[in-house]
């Protein structure tokens, strides 16, 4: 019996099911159920929400989410070895845990979820950023999720919440902060995981805003920002040459100095630039 439920401690579960961690699957497990319950609480009130969890592994965070009252948890796990352990959790919480065996980059979870939806995950680092970018760039806004509460390497977490002018400010910060409120809610040392990774980790919570902070076409904004940060040390009049020979006019229409660098440009100005580009392209 563990501190948060009647199931056995995770070390015992891992030993019984032979779940030795595999590096290729980004497996660094959280075995302290008080910690996983804290991460679940960082996602806010779960009682009226469906939770999408990617990469439940042996189920430490899954158990935290269920013990903290999630209405339903849909967990997508690629490693078939973890399924028997997850089925034991499903049996202890009848009707509240559904496990899908598959690759989160390929599975479409939407058919299984009812709003409001919160995404909570200790992500496999090799797919974490790609999943985040997908969740931040859906076809329609607001997205299917109300909030994302996600574990990242600390360096990636810092890039998500970075303000303009900082060393870590870039495409990920603009993408995340344009339509969501993003903050770091927990820091974890390597020793919190089994086996310990080389770097520290942090949990980021992103809350979807009902509408973007400033109007812009998502595809144009994404192109402009990728181009600007593609050569972040260059002045924007050269980094953005690919926008066309009128790059100076576009920057001036957006109120941006042609000698400025991408890392000094805030969200509002990037959106103004995206609108200027879209207006020019419309003719
Ligand atoms: N949530 C567990 C915990 O906190 O202890 C495990 C976290 S571990 C960092 C990442 C988990 O994601 C592993 O269980 C791994 O098998 C799984 N995983 C890796 N790639 C995946 C993918 N593409 N789709 C779904 N799960 C994946």
py3Dmol code that shows the C-alpha trace and the ligand (Angstrom):
import py3Dmol

protein = """\
ATOM      1  CA  UNK A   1       0.000   0.000   0.000  1.00  0.00           C
ATOM      2  CA  UNK A   2       1.325   3.460  -0.865  1.00  0.00           C
ATOM      3  CA  UNK A   3       0.837   6.915   0.596  1.00  0.00           C
ATOM      4  CA  UNK A   4      -1.823   7.974  -1.921  1.00  0.00           C
ATOM      5  CA  UNK A   5      -3.739   4.784  -2.801  1.00  0.00           C
ATOM      6  CA  UNK A   6      -4.138   1.093  -2.005  1.00  0.00           C
ATOM      7  CA  UNK A   7      -1.850  -0.061  -4.814  1.00  0.00           C
ATOM      8  CA  UNK A   8       1.673  -1.368  -4.193  1.00  0.00           C
ATOM      9  CA  UNK A   9       4.716   0.948  -4.140  1.00  0.00           C
ATOM     10  CA  UNK A  10       6.162   1.658  -7.598  1.00  0.00           C
ATOM     11  CA  UNK A  11       9.500  -0.069  -6.942  1.00  0.00           C
ATOM     12  CA  UNK A  12       7.578  -3.271  -6.340  1.00  0.00           C
ATOM     13  CA  UNK A  13       5.455  -2.750  -9.491  1.00  0.00           C
ATOM     14  CA  UNK A  14       8.584  -2.165 -11.583  1.00  0.00           C
ATOM     15  CA  UNK A  15      10.336  -5.254 -10.190  1.00  0.00           C
ATOM     16  CA  UNK A  16       7.285  -7.495 -10.635  1.00  0.00           C
ATOM     17  CA  UNK A  17       6.714  -6.429 -14.266  1.00  0.00           C
ATOM     18  CA  UNK A  18      10.407  -6.269 -15.221  1.00  0.00           C
ATOM     19  CA  UNK A  19      10.226  -2.575 -16.234  1.00  0.00           C
ATOM     20  CA  UNK A  20      13.920  -1.762 -16.514  1.00  0.00           C
ATOM     21  CA  UNK A  21      14.161   1.779 -17.927  1.00  0.00           C
ATOM     22  CA  UNK A  22      14.957   2.073 -21.652  1.00  0.00           C
ATOM     23  CA  UNK A  23      16.901   5.108 -22.778  1.00  0.00           C
ATOM     24  CA  UNK A  24      15.577   4.976 -26.347  1.00  0.00           C
ATOM     25  CA  UNK A  25      12.059   5.550 -24.974  1.00  0.00           C
ATOM     26  CA  UNK A  26      13.177   8.456 -22.773  1.00  0.00           C
ATOM     27  CA  UNK A  27      12.322   6.456 -19.663  1.00  0.00           C
ATOM     28  CA  UNK A  28      13.169   8.316 -16.458  1.00  0.00           C
ATOM     29  CA  UNK A  29      10.504   7.282 -13.983  1.00  0.00           C
ATOM     30  CA  UNK A  30       9.061   9.171 -11.020  1.00  0.00           C
ATOM     31  CA  UNK A  31       8.682   6.711  -8.164  1.00  0.00           C
ATOM     32  CA  UNK A  32       7.730   9.101  -5.351  1.00  0.00           C
ATOM     33  CA  UNK A  33       3.944   9.176  -5.296  1.00  0.00           C
ATOM     34  CA  UNK A  34       3.851  12.278  -3.090  1.00  0.00           C
ATOM     35  CA  UNK A  35       5.761  14.053  -5.861  1.00  0.00           C
ATOM     36  CA  UNK A  36       3.471  12.782  -8.618  1.00  0.00           C
ATOM     37  CA  UNK A  37       0.446  13.907  -6.569  1.00  0.00           C
ATOM     38  CA  UNK A  38       2.062  17.368  -6.301  1.00  0.00           C
ATOM     39  CA  UNK A  39       2.497  17.507 -10.075  1.00  0.00           C
ATOM     40  CA  UNK A  40      -1.150  16.492 -10.486  1.00  0.00           C
ATOM     41  CA  UNK A  41      -2.168  19.319  -8.116  1.00  0.00           C
ATOM     42  CA  UNK A  42      -0.093  21.784 -10.161  1.00  0.00           C
ATOM     43  CA  UNK A  43      -2.581  21.157 -12.985  1.00  0.00           C
ATOM     44  CA  UNK A  44      -5.376  22.691 -10.862  1.00  0.00           C
ATOM     45  CA  UNK A  45      -8.749  21.184  -9.990  1.00  0.00           C
ATOM     46  CA  UNK A  46      -9.037  17.925 -11.919  1.00  0.00           C
ATOM     47  CA  UNK A  47     -12.402  16.797 -10.583  1.00  0.00           C
ATOM     48  CA  UNK A  48     -14.516  17.975 -13.511  1.00  0.00           C
ATOM     49  CA  UNK A  49     -11.926  17.295 -16.218  1.00  0.00           C
ATOM     50  CA  UNK A  50     -10.680  14.599 -18.528  1.00  0.00           C
ATOM     51  CA  UNK A  51      -6.896  14.295 -18.445  1.00  0.00           C
ATOM     52  CA  UNK A  52      -4.714  13.256 -21.366  1.00  0.00           C
ATOM     53  CA  UNK A  53      -1.467  11.747 -20.132  1.00  0.00           C
ATOM     54  CA  UNK A  54       1.313  10.894 -22.576  1.00  0.00           C
ATOM     55  CA  UNK A  55       3.831   8.248 -21.517  1.00  0.00           C
ATOM     56  CA  UNK A  56       2.398   6.908 -18.226  1.00  0.00           C
ATOM     57  CA  UNK A  57       5.164   4.291 -17.929  1.00  0.00           C
ATOM     58  CA  UNK A  58       4.633   2.294 -14.718  1.00  0.00           C
ATOM     59  CA  UNK A  59       1.907   4.774 -13.737  1.00  0.00           C
ATOM     60  CA  UNK A  60       3.274   7.006 -10.964  1.00  0.00           C
ATOM     61  CA  UNK A  61       1.808  10.221 -12.392  1.00  0.00           C
ATOM     62  CA  UNK A  62      -1.327   8.353 -13.516  1.00  0.00           C
ATOM     63  CA  UNK A  63      -1.935   7.326  -9.913  1.00  0.00           C
ATOM     64  CA  UNK A  64      -1.326  10.907  -8.768  1.00  0.00           C
ATOM     65  CA  UNK A  65      -3.903  12.189 -11.268  1.00  0.00           C
ATOM     66  CA  UNK A  66      -6.519   9.629 -10.246  1.00  0.00           C
ATOM     67  CA  UNK A  67      -5.897  10.095  -6.509  1.00  0.00           C
ATOM     68  CA  UNK A  68      -6.261  13.859  -6.999  1.00  0.00           C
ATOM     69  CA  UNK A  69      -9.720  13.263  -8.451  1.00  0.00           C
ATOM     70  CA  UNK A  70      -9.411  13.416 -12.257  1.00  0.00           C
ATOM     71  CA  UNK A  71     -12.804  12.575 -13.786  1.00  0.00           C
ATOM     72  CA  UNK A  72     -11.112  10.338 -16.382  1.00  0.00           C
ATOM     73  CA  UNK A  73      -7.546   9.752 -17.500  1.00  0.00           C
ATOM     74  CA  UNK A  74      -6.653   8.727 -21.037  1.00  0.00           C
ATOM     75  CA  UNK A  75      -3.078   7.476 -21.065  1.00  0.00           C
ATOM     76  CA  UNK A  76      -1.103   6.848 -24.267  1.00  0.00           C
ATOM     77  CA  UNK A  77       1.933   4.595 -23.805  1.00  0.00           C
ATOM     78  CA  UNK A  78       4.280   3.250 -26.474  1.00  0.00           C
ATOM     79  CA  UNK A  79       5.986   0.564 -24.372  1.00  0.00           C
ATOM     80  CA  UNK A  80       3.870  -2.609 -24.260  1.00  0.00           C
ATOM     81  CA  UNK A  81       5.796  -3.798 -21.186  1.00  0.00           C
ATOM     82  CA  UNK A  82       3.994  -1.131 -19.103  1.00  0.00           C
ATOM     83  CA  UNK A  83       0.458  -2.228 -20.027  1.00  0.00           C
ATOM     84  CA  UNK A  84      -0.084  -4.909 -17.308  1.00  0.00           C
ATOM     85  CA  UNK A  85       0.957  -2.447 -14.575  1.00  0.00           C
ATOM     86  CA  UNK A  86      -1.414   0.170 -16.023  1.00  0.00           C
ATOM     87  CA  UNK A  87      -4.251  -2.366 -16.169  1.00  0.00           C
ATOM     88  CA  UNK A  88      -3.839  -2.909 -12.412  1.00  0.00           C
ATOM     89  CA  UNK A  89      -4.362   0.831 -11.879  1.00  0.00           C
ATOM     90  CA  UNK A  90      -7.414   0.788 -14.181  1.00  0.00           C
ATOM     91  CA  UNK A  91      -8.892  -2.022 -12.075  1.00  0.00           C
ATOM     92  CA  UNK A  92      -8.359  -0.026  -8.866  1.00  0.00           C
ATOM     93  CA  UNK A  93     -10.189   3.009 -10.363  1.00  0.00           C
ATOM     94  CA  UNK A  94     -13.108   1.411 -12.252  1.00  0.00           C
ATOM     95  CA  UNK A  95     -14.219   3.326 -15.344  1.00  0.00           C
ATOM     96  CA  UNK A  96     -11.745   6.167 -14.839  1.00  0.00           C
ATOM     97  CA  UNK A  97      -8.576   5.064 -16.656  1.00  0.00           C
ATOM     98  CA  UNK A  98      -8.332   4.179 -20.342  1.00  0.00           C
ATOM     99  CA  UNK A  99      -4.969   3.081 -21.682  1.00  0.00           C
ATOM    100  CA  UNK A 100      -4.085   3.291 -25.365  1.00  0.00           C
ATOM    101  CA  UNK A 101      -1.042   1.366 -26.532  1.00  0.00           C
ATOM    102  CA  UNK A 102       0.567   3.498 -29.247  1.00  0.00           C
ATOM    103  CA  UNK A 103       2.820   6.346 -30.276  1.00  0.00           C
ATOM    104  CA  UNK A 104       1.495   9.701 -29.062  1.00  0.00           C
ATOM    105  CA  UNK A 105       2.751  11.282 -32.292  1.00  0.00           C
ATOM    106  CA  UNK A 106       0.374   9.063 -34.260  1.00  0.00           C
ATOM    107  CA  UNK A 107      -2.611   8.422 -31.995  1.00  0.00           C
ATOM    108  CA  UNK A 108      -5.509  10.902 -32.160  1.00  0.00           C
ATOM    109  CA  UNK A 109      -6.844  11.062 -28.603  1.00  0.00           C
ATOM    110  CA  UNK A 110      -9.676  13.506 -29.290  1.00  0.00           C
ATOM    111  CA  UNK A 111     -12.336  10.879 -29.946  1.00  0.00           C
ATOM    112  CA  UNK A 112     -11.814   9.553 -26.415  1.00  0.00           C
ATOM    113  CA  UNK A 113     -11.936  12.871 -24.545  1.00  0.00           C
ATOM    114  CA  UNK A 114     -14.725  15.167 -23.349  1.00  0.00           C
ATOM    115  CA  UNK A 115     -14.153  18.811 -22.496  1.00  0.00           C
ATOM    116  CA  UNK A 116     -12.830  20.280 -20.363  1.00  0.00           C
ATOM    117  CA  UNK A 117      -9.527  18.554 -21.089  1.00  0.00           C
ATOM    118  CA  UNK A 118      -6.238  19.032 -19.263  1.00  0.00           C
ATOM    119  CA  UNK A 119      -3.006  17.557 -20.569  1.00  0.00           C
ATOM    120  CA  UNK A 120      -0.604  16.425 -17.862  1.00  0.00           C
ATOM    121  CA  UNK A 121       2.577  14.509 -18.644  1.00  0.00           C
ATOM    122  CA  UNK A 122       6.105  13.668 -17.677  1.00  0.00           C
ATOM    123  CA  UNK A 123       7.019  13.661 -21.332  1.00  0.00           C
ATOM    124  CA  UNK A 124       9.549  11.496 -23.033  1.00  0.00           C
ATOM    125  CA  UNK A 125      12.193  14.136 -23.818  1.00  0.00           C
ATOM    126  CA  UNK A 126      12.679  12.923 -27.360  1.00  0.00           C
ATOM    127  CA  UNK A 127       9.101  13.777 -28.382  1.00  0.00           C
ATOM    128  CA  UNK A 128       8.220  16.478 -25.827  1.00  0.00           C
ATOM    129  CA  UNK A 129       8.953  19.578 -27.885  1.00  0.00           C
ATOM    130  CA  UNK A 130       7.273  18.187 -30.980  1.00  0.00           C
ATOM    131  CA  UNK A 131       4.089  17.387 -29.037  1.00  0.00           C
ATOM    132  CA  UNK A 132       4.115  20.834 -27.413  1.00  0.00           C
ATOM    133  CA  UNK A 133       4.419  22.568 -30.798  1.00  0.00           C
ATOM    134  CA  UNK A 134       1.511  20.495 -32.129  1.00  0.00           C
ATOM    135  CA  UNK A 135      -0.657  21.317 -29.113  1.00  0.00           C
ATOM    136  CA  UNK A 136       0.183  25.014 -29.541  1.00  0.00           C
ATOM    137  CA  UNK A 137      -0.614  25.097 -33.268  1.00  0.00           C
ATOM    138  CA  UNK A 138      -4.031  23.479 -33.764  1.00  0.00           C
ATOM    139  CA  UNK A 139      -6.211  24.335 -36.766  1.00  0.00           C
ATOM    140  CA  UNK A 140      -8.692  26.206 -34.563  1.00  0.00           C
ATOM    141  CA  UNK A 141      -8.298  28.241 -31.376  1.00  0.00           C
ATOM    142  CA  UNK A 142      -9.227  27.754 -28.521  1.00  0.00           C
ATOM    143  CA  UNK A 143      -7.652  24.277 -28.699  1.00  0.00           C
ATOM    144  CA  UNK A 144      -9.028  20.985 -27.343  1.00  0.00           C
ATOM    145  CA  UNK A 145      -7.131  21.546 -24.066  1.00  0.00           C
ATOM    146  CA  UNK A 146      -7.666  24.098 -21.282  1.00  0.00           C
ATOM    147  CA  UNK A 147      -4.208  23.641 -19.817  1.00  0.00           C
ATOM    148  CA  UNK A 148      -0.954  21.771 -20.392  1.00  0.00           C
ATOM    149  CA  UNK A 149       1.089  20.788 -17.334  1.00  0.00           C
ATOM    150  CA  UNK A 150       4.272  19.279 -18.691  1.00  0.00           C
ATOM    151  CA  UNK A 151       7.670  18.153 -17.491  1.00  0.00           C
ATOM    152  CA  UNK A 152      10.621  19.274 -19.619  1.00  0.00           C
ATOM    153  CA  UNK A 153      14.358  19.519 -19.320  1.00  0.00           C
ATOM    154  CA  UNK A 154      14.870  22.774 -17.427  1.00  0.00           C
ATOM    155  CA  UNK A 155      16.553  24.415 -20.393  1.00  0.00           C
ATOM    156  CA  UNK A 156      13.490  23.744 -22.589  1.00  0.00           C
ATOM    157  CA  UNK A 157      11.141  24.967 -19.830  1.00  0.00           C
ATOM    158  CA  UNK A 158      13.117  28.212 -19.675  1.00  0.00           C
ATOM    159  CA  UNK A 159      12.827  28.669 -23.427  1.00  0.00           C
ATOM    160  CA  UNK A 160       9.027  28.330 -23.185  1.00  0.00           C
ATOM    161  CA  UNK A 161       8.590  31.051 -20.540  1.00  0.00           C
ATOM    162  CA  UNK A 162      11.455  33.366 -21.641  1.00  0.00           C
ATOM    163  CA  UNK A 163      10.728  37.104 -21.914  1.00  0.00           C
ATOM    164  CA  UNK A 164      12.025  39.220 -24.839  1.00  0.00           C
ATOM    165  CA  UNK A 165      15.643  40.282 -24.432  1.00  0.00           C
ATOM    166  CA  UNK A 166      16.677  37.113 -22.640  1.00  0.00           C
ATOM    167  CA  UNK A 167      19.179  34.599 -23.960  1.00  0.00           C
ATOM    168  CA  UNK A 168      16.560  31.828 -24.138  1.00  0.00           C
ATOM    169  CA  UNK A 169      13.837  33.913 -25.869  1.00  0.00           C
ATOM    170  CA  UNK A 170      13.009  32.459 -29.263  1.00  0.00           C
ATOM    171  CA  UNK A 171      10.428  30.768 -31.456  1.00  0.00           C
ATOM    172  CA  UNK A 172       9.142  28.493 -28.678  1.00  0.00           C
ATOM    173  CA  UNK A 173       8.499  31.460 -26.336  1.00  0.00           C
ATOM    174  CA  UNK A 174       6.589  33.384 -29.010  1.00  0.00           C
ATOM    175  CA  UNK A 175       4.554  30.328 -29.966  1.00  0.00           C
ATOM    176  CA  UNK A 176       3.718  29.497 -26.346  1.00  0.00           C
ATOM    177  CA  UNK A 177       3.039  32.993 -25.051  1.00  0.00           C
ATOM    178  CA  UNK A 178       1.030  34.335 -27.993  1.00  0.00           C
ATOM    179  CA  UNK A 179      -2.051  32.288 -27.111  1.00  0.00           C
ATOM    180  CA  UNK A 180      -1.312  30.931 -23.640  1.00  0.00           C
ATOM    181  CA  UNK A 181      -0.149  31.994 -20.198  1.00  0.00           C
ATOM    182  CA  UNK A 182       3.034  30.026 -19.497  1.00  0.00           C
ATOM    183  CA  UNK A 183       4.922  29.648 -16.214  1.00  0.00           C
ATOM    184  CA  UNK A 184       7.282  27.271 -14.482  1.00  0.00           C
ATOM    185  CA  UNK A 185       5.473  25.758 -11.491  1.00  0.00           C
ATOM    186  CA  UNK A 186       8.025  23.244 -10.176  1.00  0.00           C
ATOM    187  CA  UNK A 187      11.746  22.484 -10.449  1.00  0.00           C
ATOM    188  CA  UNK A 188      13.057  18.935 -10.047  1.00  0.00           C
ATOM    189  CA  UNK A 189      16.643  17.762  -9.577  1.00  0.00           C
ATOM    190  CA  UNK A 190      17.930  14.716 -11.508  1.00  0.00           C
ATOM    191  CA  UNK A 191      17.685  12.636  -8.311  1.00  0.00           C
ATOM    192  CA  UNK A 192      13.875  12.844  -8.440  1.00  0.00           C
ATOM    193  CA  UNK A 193      13.931  10.319 -11.319  1.00  0.00           C
ATOM    194  CA  UNK A 194      14.937   6.680 -11.705  1.00  0.00           C
ATOM    195  CA  UNK A 195      17.367   6.474 -13.385  1.00  0.00           C
ATOM    196  CA  UNK A 196      18.460  10.110 -12.889  1.00  0.00           C
ATOM    197  CA  UNK A 197      18.850  12.043 -16.171  1.00  0.00           C
ATOM    198  CA  UNK A 198      21.956  14.209 -16.739  1.00  0.00           C
ATOM    199  CA  UNK A 199      20.050  17.500 -16.439  1.00  0.00           C
ATOM    200  CA  UNK A 200      17.514  19.151 -14.133  1.00  0.00           C
ATOM    201  CA  UNK A 201      13.838  19.234 -15.052  1.00  0.00           C
ATOM    202  CA  UNK A 202      10.963  21.646 -14.601  1.00  0.00           C
ATOM    203  CA  UNK A 203       7.193  21.493 -14.863  1.00  0.00           C
ATOM    204  CA  UNK A 204       5.628  24.170 -17.067  1.00  0.00           C
ATOM    205  CA  UNK A 205       1.953  25.031 -16.903  1.00  0.00           C
ATOM    206  CA  UNK A 206       0.354  26.640 -19.955  1.00  0.00           C
ATOM    207  CA  UNK A 207      -3.208  27.913 -19.817  1.00  0.00           C
ATOM    208  CA  UNK A 208      -4.950  28.510 -23.127  1.00  0.00           C
ATOM    209  CA  UNK A 209      -6.193  32.084 -23.577  1.00  0.00           C
ATOM    210  CA  UNK A 210      -9.661  32.369 -25.146  1.00  0.00           C
ATOM    211  CA  UNK A 211      -8.122  34.372 -28.018  1.00  0.00           C
ATOM    212  CA  UNK A 212      -4.597  35.370 -29.092  1.00  0.00           C
ATOM    213  CA  UNK A 213      -3.059  38.324 -27.251  1.00  0.00           C
ATOM    214  CA  UNK A 214      -2.639  40.198 -30.578  1.00  0.00           C
ATOM    215  CA  UNK A 215      -4.225  39.408 -33.944  1.00  0.00           C
ATOM    216  CA  UNK A 216      -2.096  37.642 -36.573  1.00  0.00           C
ATOM    217  CA  UNK A 217      -2.387  34.808 -39.067  1.00  0.00           C
ATOM    218  CA  UNK A 218      -0.795  31.798 -37.301  1.00  0.00           C
ATOM    219  CA  UNK A 219       1.004  30.514 -40.411  1.00  0.00           C
ATOM    220  CA  UNK A 220       2.436  33.938 -41.305  1.00  0.00           C
ATOM    221  CA  UNK A 221       3.496  34.609 -37.712  1.00  0.00           C
ATOM    222  CA  UNK A 222       5.166  31.228 -37.543  1.00  0.00           C
ATOM    223  CA  UNK A 223       7.078  31.865 -40.795  1.00  0.00           C
ATOM    224  CA  UNK A 224       8.209  35.344 -39.738  1.00  0.00           C
ATOM    225  CA  UNK A 225       9.336  34.189 -36.289  1.00  0.00           C
ATOM    226  CA  UNK A 226      11.180  31.127 -37.637  1.00  0.00           C
ATOM    227  CA  UNK A 227      13.004  33.347 -40.154  1.00  0.00           C
ATOM    228  CA  UNK A 228      13.842  36.021 -37.577  1.00  0.00           C
ATOM    229  CA  UNK A 229      15.284  33.561 -35.053  1.00  0.00           C
ATOM    230  CA  UNK A 230      16.914  31.447 -37.772  1.00  0.00           C
ATOM    231  CA  UNK A 231      19.677  34.079 -37.713  1.00  0.00           C
ATOM    232  CA  UNK A 232      19.130  35.555 -34.264  1.00  0.00           C
ATOM    233  CA  UNK A 233      22.438  37.453 -34.105  1.00  0.00           C
ATOM    234  CA  UNK A 234      21.769  39.341 -37.346  1.00  0.00           C
ATOM    235  CA  UNK A 235      19.904  42.615 -37.679  1.00  0.00           C
ATOM    236  CA  UNK A 236      16.325  41.984 -38.762  1.00  0.00           C
ATOM    237  CA  UNK A 237      16.737  43.756 -42.117  1.00  0.00           C
ATOM    238  CA  UNK A 238      19.158  40.960 -43.101  1.00  0.00           C
ATOM    239  CA  UNK A 239      17.670  38.052 -41.121  1.00  0.00           C
ATOM    240  CA  UNK A 240      14.304  38.731 -42.785  1.00  0.00           C
ATOM    241  CA  UNK A 241      15.609  39.248 -46.339  1.00  0.00           C
ATOM    242  CA  UNK A 242      13.591  36.212 -47.363  1.00  0.00           C
ATOM    243  CA  UNK A 243      10.374  38.234 -46.861  1.00  0.00           C
ATOM    244  CA  UNK A 244      11.186  40.158 -50.052  1.00  0.00           C
ATOM    245  CA  UNK A 245      12.918  43.337 -51.256  1.00  0.00           C
ATOM    246  CA  UNK A 246      10.418  45.467 -49.289  1.00  0.00           C
ATOM    247  CA  UNK A 247      11.590  44.115 -45.903  1.00  0.00           C
ATOM    248  CA  UNK A 248      12.446  47.680 -44.773  1.00  0.00           C
ATOM    249  CA  UNK A 249       8.881  48.866 -45.480  1.00  0.00           C
ATOM    250  CA  UNK A 250       7.399  45.867 -43.674  1.00  0.00           C
ATOM    251  CA  UNK A 251       9.533  46.487 -40.585  1.00  0.00           C
ATOM    252  CA  UNK A 252       8.661  50.160 -40.612  1.00  0.00           C
ATOM    253  CA  UNK A 253       4.910  49.378 -40.952  1.00  0.00           C
ATOM    254  CA  UNK A 254       5.281  47.214 -37.823  1.00  0.00           C
ATOM    255  CA  UNK A 255       7.202  49.938 -35.962  1.00  0.00           C
ATOM    256  CA  UNK A 256      10.378  47.809 -35.768  1.00  0.00           C
ATOM    257  CA  UNK A 257      13.839  49.322 -36.248  1.00  0.00           C
ATOM    258  CA  UNK A 258      15.613  47.581 -39.171  1.00  0.00           C
ATOM    259  CA  UNK A 259      18.733  47.314 -37.006  1.00  0.00           C
ATOM    260  CA  UNK A 260      16.924  45.476 -34.157  1.00  0.00           C
ATOM    261  CA  UNK A 261      17.563  41.773 -33.505  1.00  0.00           C
ATOM    262  CA  UNK A 262      14.926  39.077 -33.142  1.00  0.00           C
ATOM    263  CA  UNK A 263      15.574  38.544 -29.440  1.00  0.00           C
ATOM    264  CA  UNK A 264      14.578  42.155 -28.664  1.00  0.00           C
ATOM    265  CA  UNK A 265      11.211  41.983 -30.412  1.00  0.00           C
ATOM    266  CA  UNK A 266       8.138  41.372 -28.249  1.00  0.00           C
ATOM    267  CA  UNK A 267       4.975  39.500 -29.174  1.00  0.00           C
ATOM    268  CA  UNK A 268       3.025  42.609 -30.115  1.00  0.00           C
ATOM    269  CA  UNK A 269       5.616  43.744 -32.654  1.00  0.00           C
ATOM    270  CA  UNK A 270       6.014  40.252 -34.150  1.00  0.00           C
ATOM    271  CA  UNK A 271       2.229  40.134 -34.627  1.00  0.00           C
ATOM    272  CA  UNK A 272       2.267  43.607 -36.232  1.00  0.00           C
ATOM    273  CA  UNK A 273       4.965  42.394 -38.620  1.00  0.00           C
ATOM    274  CA  UNK A 274       2.952  39.260 -39.473  1.00  0.00           C
ATOM    275  CA  UNK A 275      -0.064  41.481 -40.239  1.00  0.00           C
ATOM    276  CA  UNK A 276       2.057  43.741 -42.469  1.00  0.00           C
ATOM    277  CA  UNK A 277       3.349  40.704 -44.391  1.00  0.00           C
ATOM    278  CA  UNK A 278      -0.171  39.257 -44.740  1.00  0.00           C
ATOM    279  CA  UNK A 279      -1.528  42.615 -45.975  1.00  0.00           C
ATOM    280  CA  UNK A 280       1.259  42.904 -48.571  1.00  0.00           C
ATOM    281  CA  UNK A 281       0.686  39.301 -49.745  1.00  0.00           C
ATOM    282  CA  UNK A 282      -3.043  39.983 -50.144  1.00  0.00           C
ATOM    283  CA  UNK A 283      -1.995  42.805 -52.493  1.00  0.00           C
TER     284      UNK A 283
END
"""
ligand_1 = """\
27
LIG
N 5.002 9.119 -16.602
C 5.998 8.172 -16.126
C 6.646 8.710 -14.868
O 6.464 9.919 -14.615
O 7.320 7.964 -14.168
C 7.052 7.869 -17.185
C 7.776 9.068 -17.745
S 9.082 8.663 -18.856
C 9.976 10.209 -18.801
C 8.383 8.784 -20.491
C 7.355 7.700 -20.877
O 6.901 7.943 -22.210
C 7.902 6.282 -20.904
O 6.998 5.444 -20.240
C 7.992 5.917 -22.392
O 7.821 4.539 -22.640
C 6.863 6.727 -22.956
N 7.017 7.093 -24.384
C 8.162 7.350 -25.064
N 7.897 7.726 -26.334
C 6.535 7.702 -26.453
C 5.643 7.998 -27.521
N 6.089 8.397 -28.709
N 4.320 7.874 -27.312
C 3.849 7.472 -26.086
N 4.649 7.190 -25.044
C 5.967 7.301 -25.219
"""
view = py3Dmol.view(width=600, height=400)
view.addModel(protein, "pdb")
view.setStyle({"model": 0}, {"cartoon": {"style": "trace"}})
view.addModel(ligand_1, "xyz")
view.setStyle({"model": 1}, {"stick": {}})
view.zoomTo()
view.show()
